[in-house]
Amino acid sequence: MKVSCCFLYVIQHFGYPPSLGDLMRALRMMRRLGFNAVELEAIGEQNLKEIHQNRGAIRDTCEELGLSVVDFSAILPDLVDLDTKKRSRARELYKLGVELAVHFGAGTVQLDSYTAPLKHRGDVPYREAIEYGKPSFVEVDPDFRWPALWGTLVETVVYCNGLAREAGLRLVLEPRVGEIVSNTGGLLRLMDSVEDANFGAVLETAHLNAQKEILVLSEEKLADRIYYLHVADNDGRDNRHLALGEGNIVWRSLFSCLEKHRFDGWVAVDVGGVADVDAAYVRSLRFLRALEKEPDRTGAG
């Protein structure tokens, strides 16, 4: 099993987005926890340009530590903005994200579907750090039209997927609670609209469990289009990202189903919102290593 550390670890320690210095510190911290692979993320235009400007130093630090970068994500919500000018600028910036994914030696570049342009009274999901279990009160603008938003998302994914394919990368997207694509069905519809197997899924266990999905059924639906895995646990009542084994996800069944479909991608620990983040990541890493040694008694593998 190939295990990596999600960027959520960095955000939990240093905020959203972290400074360049804090990113460098976080790389050393992740290595000390026992990880030899990580994902990297740029959050917004300024942070993306800072990482691009310092890409050589970041790669050198990863090589010094023996860390592989397996996935890169450029967080640019304007990619799905209905304003054509904003969307065009975000697309140009996303080219830097693809360039960085290649520079760091990643196999996948990630894209989010982001939140719909609704009027939020109170907190907007994912505007700053990810927070779980918070109520969201929304109003729909009279001028809002779902087909226009969906068409914009499809157009953007087709564009970003083209960039990724030309660069020798796979494009991946995870369904996330509160976003335009929030469940397996939405992602399947997006895949059907994009019509290119280069575009695939991040199976994100915590988000899908919080959506009350049957995870092994999600795996069966996505099958060989699962290119990356984010793992965290919860009990399905809210969108917590707990250490593995501390919720109600049946991990042996989940991995047996992955084995059935010959998944050979990276499994990234994605824990957050817990009291002792470092300890939770170590427990999760040990959980995965122990799971590797367990015999498969489900009959699904």
C-alpha positions in Angstrom: 0.0 0.0 0.0 1.4 3.4 -1.0 0.5 5.9 1.8 0.9 9.7 1.7 0.0 12.6 3.9 -2.7 15.1 2.8 -2.2 18.8 2.8 -4.9 19.1 5.4 -2.2 18.3 7.9 -0.3 21.5 6.9 -3.5 23.6 7.1 -4.3 22.2 10.6 -0.9 23.4 11.9 -0.3 26.6 10.0 -3.6 27.9 8.6 -5.1 28.6 5.2 -2.9 29.2 3.3 0.4 28.5 5.1 3.4 30.8 4.6 6.4 29.4 2.6 8.4 29.0 5.8 5.6 27.1 7.5 5.2 24.9 4.4 8.9 24.0 4.7 8.5 23.3 8.4 5.5 21.1 7.7 7.4 19.0 5.2 9.9 18.2 7.9 7.1 17.4 10.4 5.4 15.1 8.0 8.6 13.2 7.4 9.2 12.8 11.1 5.7 11.3 11.5 6.8 8.5 9.2 5.5 9.6 5.8 7.7 9.4 2.7 5.1 10.9 0.4 2.9 14.0 0.5 0.5 16.1 -1.5 1.0 19.8 -2.0 -1.6 22.5 -2.5 -1.7 26.2 -3.5 -4.6 28.3 -2.2 -5.4 31.3 -4.3 -3.5 33.4 -6.8 -0.9 34.9 -4.4 0.0 31.6 -2.8 0.1 29.8 -6.1 2.6 32.4 -7.5 4.7 32.2 -4.3 4.9 28.4 -4.6 5.7 28.7 -8.3 8.5 31.3 -7.6 10.0 29.0 -4.9 9.3 25.7 -6.6 13.0 24.8 -6.8 13.6 25.3 -3.1 10.5 23.3 -2.3 11.5 20.4 -4.5 15.0 20.5 -3.1 13.6 20.2 0.4 11.5 17.3 -0.6 14.4 15.5 -2.2 16.6 16.2 0.9 13.9 14.7 3.1 13.2 11.7 0.9 9.7 12.9 0.3 7.8 12.2 -3.0 5.1 14.6 -4.1 2.2 12.5 -5.4 -0.6 15.0 -6.0 -0.8 18.8 -6.5 -3.9 20.9 -6.2 -4.4 24.6 -7.2 -7.4 26.0 -5.3 -9.0 28.6 -7.6 -12.7 29.0 -7.0 -13.1 31.4 -10.0 -12.6 28.4 -12.2 -16.4 27.9 -11.9 -17.4 31.5 -11.7 -20.1 32.5 -14.1 -18.2 35.6 -15.0 -16.2 34.8 -18.1 -13.3 37.2 -17.3 -12.8 35.7 -13.8 -13.0 32.2 -15.2 -10.5 33.0 -18.0 -8.0 34.4 -15.5 -8.4 31.4 -13.2 -7.7 29.1 -16.2 -4.5 30.9 -16.9 -3.5 30.5 -13.3 -4.4 26.8 -13.3 -1.7 26.3 -16.0 0.8 27.2 -13.2 -0.8 24.5 -11.1 -0.3 21.9 -13.8 3.3 23.1 -14.3 4.0 22.7 -10.6 2.5 19.2 -10.6 5.0 18.2 -13.3 7.9 20.0 -11.6 7.3 18.2 -8.3 6.9 14.8 -10.1 3.2 14.2 -9.1 1.1 11.8 -11.0 -2.2 13.6 -10.5 -3.3 17.2 -10.4 -6.5 17.9 -8.5 -9.5 20.1 -9.1 -12.4 21.0 -6.8 -16.0 21.6 -7.9 -16.3 24.5 -5.4 -19.5 25.8 -3.9 -22.5 27.1 -5.9 -23.0 30.9 -6.1 -25.7 30.9 -3.4 -26.3 33.6 -0.8 -25.1 32.4 2.5 -26.3 33.9 5.8 -23.4 33.1 8.1 -20.4 30.9 7.2 -19.7 30.0 3.6 -18.3 26.4 3.3 -14.6 26.2 2.7 -14.0 30.0 2.5 -11.2 29.6 4.9 -10.2 26.5 6.7 -12.5 23.5 6.4 -14.8 23.3 9.4 -17.2 20.5 10.1 -20.7 20.3 11.6 -21.5 24.0 11.1 -25.0 25.0 9.9 -25.4 26.7 6.6 -28.3 29.0 5.8 -28.7 29.8 2.1 -30.9 31.8 -0.3 -31.2 31.2 -4.0 -30.8 34.3 -6.2 -33.8 34.7 -8.6 -31.4 34.9 -11.5 -29.6 31.6 -10.6 -29.9 28.9 -13.2 -28.5 25.4 -12.4 -27.9 24.4 -16.1 -25.6 27.4 -16.6 -23.6 26.5 -13.5 -23.3 22.8 -14.5 -22.3 23.8 -18.0 -19.6 26.0 -16.7 -18.3 23.3 -14.4 -18.2 20.8 -17.3 -16.5 23.3 -19.6 -13.8 24.0 -16.9 -13.2 20.3 -16.2 -12.8 19.6 -19.9 -10.3 22.5 -20.2 -8.3 21.5 -17.1 -8.3 17.8 -18.1 -6.8 18.8 -21.5 -4.0 20.6 -19.7 -3.4 17.6 -17.5 -3.4 15.1 -20.3 -1.0 17.1 -22.4 1.4 17.3 -19.4 1.2 13.5 -18.8 -1.0 13.8 -15.6 -4.3 12.5 -14.6 -6.9 15.1 -13.4 -8.8 14.1 -10.3 -11.8 15.5 -8.3 -13.3 14.5 -5.0 -17.0 14.9 -4.1 -17.2 17.1 -1.1 -20.1 18.0 1.2 -21.5 21.4 0.2 -19.9 21.6 -3.2 -21.4 21.4 -6.7 -20.3 17.8 -6.9 -21.0 16.4 -3.4 -21.7 12.7 -4.0 -20.8 9.7 -6.2 -23.8 10.2 -8.5 -22.8 13.8 -9.2 -19.2 12.7 -10.0 -20.5 10.0 -12.3 -22.6 12.5 -14.2 -19.6 14.8 -14.5 -17.5 11.9 -15.9 -20.2 11.2 -18.4 -20.2 14.8 -19.5 -16.4 15.1 -19.8 -16.1 11.8 -21.7 -12.4 11.2 -21.1 -11.0 8.4 -18.9 -8.0 10.7 -18.1 -10.4 12.4 -15.6 -11.0 10.3 -12.5 -12.1 10.2 -8.9 -10.6 10.9 -5.6 -12.5 8.5 -3.3 -12.8 10.7 -0.2 -14.1 8.4 2.5 -15.1 11.0 5.2 -17.1 13.2 2.8 -18.9 10.2 1.3 -19.6 8.6 4.6 -21.1 12.0 5.8 -23.3 11.9 2.7 -24.7 8.6 4.0 -23.2 6.7 1.0 -22.4 3.0 1.1 -18.7 3.3 0.5 -18.3 -0.1 -1.2 -21.2 0.8 -3.5 -19.5 4.1 -4.4 -16.4 2.0 -5.2 -18.3 -0.3 -7.4 -19.9 2.7 -9.3 -16.5 4.4 -9.8 -14.6 1.1 -10.3 -11.4 1.7 -12.3 -11.9 5.5 -12.4 -10.7 5.8 -8.8 -7.2 7.3 -9.2 -6.5 8.5 -5.7 -7.8 7.9 -2.2 -8.3 10.3 0.8 -8.9 8.4 4.0 -10.4 9.7 7.2 -13.1 8.3 9.5 -16.4 9.5 11.0 -19.7 8.0 12.2 -21.7 9.4 9.3 -23.6 11.9 11.4 -21.4 14.9 10.4 -18.4 15.6 8.2 -15.6 14.9 10.7 -12.2 13.8 9.5 -11.1 11.5 12.4 -8.2 9.0 12.6 -8.8 5.7 11.0 -10.7 3.2 13.2 -12.4 6.0 15.2 -15.6 6.0 13.2 -17.9 3.4 11.7 -16.2 2.9 8.3 -15.4 -0.8 7.7 -11.9 -0.4 6.3 -11.3 -4.1 5.4 -14.4 -4.2 3.2 -13.4 -0.9 1.6 -9.9 -2.1 0.7 -11.1 -5.5 -0.4 -13.3 -3.7 -3.0 -10.3 -1.6 -4.1 -8.3 -4.8 -4.5 -11.1 -6.3 -6.6 -10.7 -3.3 -9.0 -6.9 -3.5 -8.9 -6.5 -0.1 -7.4 -2.8 0.7 -7.2 -2.8 4.4 -6.5 -1.9 6.4 -3.4 -3.8 6.3 -0.2 -3.6 9.7 1.5 -4.3 10.2 5.2 -6.7 13.2 5.5 -7.4 13.8 9.2 -8.4 17.2 10.6 -10.3 19.0 13.3 -8.9 16.8 16.1 -7.2 17.7 19.3 -3.8 16.1 18.6 -3.2 16.2 14.9 0.2 14.5 14.9 -0.9 11.6 17.1 -4.0 11.1 14.8 -1.9 10.9 11.7 0.5 8.4 13.3 -2.4 6.3 14.5 -3.9 6.3 11.0 -0.6 5.4 9.4 -0.2 2.5 11.8 -3.8 1.5 11.2 -3.1 1.2 7.4 0.1 -0.8 7.9 -1.7 -3.2 10.3 -4.6 -3.5 7.8 -2.1 -4.6 5.1 -1.2 -7.6 7.2 -4.8 -8.7 8.0 -6.1 -11.6 6.0 -9.1 -10.8 3.8 -12.1 -12.6 5.3 -14.8 -10.6 3.3 -14.6 -12.7 0.2 -14.6 -9.5 -1.9 -10.9 -9.4 -2.7 
